[in-house]
Amino acid sequence: MNKFKMKVTAVIGVILLIGIYYYVTLPAINIHASEFWMYLVVLVILAAVVFIRKKNLNRYDWKESKGLKVILGILAVLVIAYVAGSVLSSPIVNAKKYQELLTVKNGEFTKDIEELSFDQIPLLDKDSAELLGDRKMGSMVDMVSQFEVDELYSQINYQDQPVRVSPLKYASVIKWFTNMREGIPAYIKIDMATQNTELVKLSEGMKYTTSDHFNRNIYRHLRFNYPTYIFNDLSFEIDEDGVPYWICPVKKYNIGLFGGTTIGRVVLCNAITGETKDYAVEDVPQWVDRVYSADLLVELYNYHGTLKHGFFNSVLGQKDCLNTTDGYNYLAIDDDVWVYTGVTSITGDQSNVGFVLMNQRTMETKFYEIEGATESSAMSSAEGQVQNLHYTATFPLLLNISGEPTYFIALKDDAGLVKKYAMVNVQKYQIVAIGDTVSECEESYTNLMYKNGIKTEAEDTRSVDTLTAKITKIAQGVIDGDSHYYIMLEGSDEIFDVSVVDFIDIIRFNVGDEVTVEYKKGEQVDTVLSLNGKASEQISTKAAKEEQTEDTAGDSAQTE
């Protein structure tokens, strides 16, 4: 009886040990998961240990035991199958399949990337966002002793604005124990354009997070609901109503047992209630931004760029091999978040052959063949303009400034605070503009483009019209320090802009006086070129200079 109890106790102990190992490691029950194979190996090794102890075998008896040979045979089969599966799933024997995982289309820069208004340009990187988040959290005296800000800071497009969001987390296990009933009460939301930082308090706390324990831990909660799913990197997002969700992409293996990873399904988990919804990747709601992680997209593009002529060419000859540059940034286009990174030759020279945009929700990828400086070169150029201040450059954001591909860079001091902004022309990276504000930087950059012949003044093709009538209304205004009179004339709905600097006589006129104006039509007001037959001082001066130039040229000809 004692032996029977001992056997039962041993069996229960083994089952508990297996259960604890599963509860802690959470392997997916799926042959495509490396963790599952490791779990099987551990089980077989545990079975071998139990068999040896049960039979009381010494090391000399191992070779003679048929049962132990069977167990070790199973272990060998598992190891061989895992190694063979890894090799047969690798790019070495499947280069073409890996290269075709990502479909890349050629894009048109000025068409696909519209000029953004300044309130839509993300001015901060993740490190700067973390500083703002920590500063905001430090001001919340009722929470700072119990909670911290999680390091996630997912960048999303929220109500057409680029923002980063991150949940709070319990400061320690003790703080979790004392606050778990109410859950985590808030999350941080940072507007990346305005730098406005908000602690969004929830009416009901989040009870499924990365800092929760036991069954409320988000990873364990997902595993018990979806035991066969292999999840990729989880991200934290909010829907259009500000409700917090965990976005949980499910890996899809397209090549062999372990190769060709993309995303096949997406599970959305409500961080407050734990409710989950399972979607095919093509059916994910529009508000979701981060289905494909940036690292996964970069990996897929590198397969596409390097394996065009096979695996060994990517290692040896490296003909036509392209890969992404070191680093990436995010761009919000049409309510989606796109990963931006440069593309350069695999030999790693200091110029890009183009760049790619990759959609984090759909995996759509566009390549733009625009040669220019690498991001690191642009960062060095920007830092060189403020080398006396020792500012460091953030990884660039690609913008369309007047049709020109332009690197936009934030310059930070030693404390990590953004102090200045820089714009660097992608194709001519010696053209660098610096400003204390984005608008100041953009104005300086535009002037540099005019100066270097990249941008020219558009030709004014508007016709000149003439009108003679009485003044019906007159008002005065100041633009850039200069006085202007705005008049309306009898029989016309147009507003005419008369510059006092150019037409000083306008101050002599009142309502009811008759005037003759020559003007060019504008969107809101018409620009007056001549008043009662007198041209503006600027036009007269220009004409006089042209006449003087012609006279000088004529005198020179007579001398010759």
GIKA-V595002 format. One record per helix or strand. SS is the DSSP state (A for helix, B for strand). FROM is the first residue (numbers start at 1). TO is the last residue. Records with the same first field share a line. If there is no record, write none. Layout:
SS->FROM-TO, FROM-TO
This chain:
A->2-25, 34-55, 62-64, 66-88, 95-99, 109-112, 118-120, 126-138, 173-179, 214-216, 218-225, 281-283, 294-306, 311-315, 375-385, 438-451, 504-508, 537-559
B->104-106, 147-149, 154-158, 161-170, 184-191, 197-206, 209-209, 217-217, 231-238, 244-255, 259-270, 276-280, 322-324, 329-333, 336-345, 351-352, 354-359, 365-368, 372-373, 392-393, 397-401, 404-412, 418-425, 432-435, 465-479, 482-489, 496-499, 514-520, 526-531, 534-535
